[in-house]
C-alpha cells in the first residue's frame, strides 16, 4: 500500500470530522434563527433551508418485549445455522487515537 495515499486519507478523514462538527454548529444556529424569525423556509443564493419535523417513536413495554424476543430468536437462528449471512469486504479507517483503542489483528505496519 502507498504510504502517501494512507496519509492523504487520514488527513481527509480529520478534515471531514472538523468540517462536519462546524457544519452541525452552523446548522443549529440557522435552525434557531429560523425559529426566532417564525419562518419555516429561507432561500438564498446558495440554496434553501426548510424546517422539517420527523416523528421519533417510543414504544410500549409490550412492543419492546416482543422486539427483545425477536432479537433472541434471531440469535438462536444465527447459532443454529438456520439464518444465513453474507460477508462483504469494506474498508474502515481508524485515526491514531482510535487505533489505540482497537485490537490489532492481521495488521500490516507500513
Secondary structure, DSSP 8 states (H G I E B T S, - for coil): --HHHHHHHHHHHHHHHHHHHHHHHHHHHHHHHHHHTT-SEEEETTEEEE----------HHHHHHHHHHHHHHHHHHHHT-S------------HHHHHHS---S----
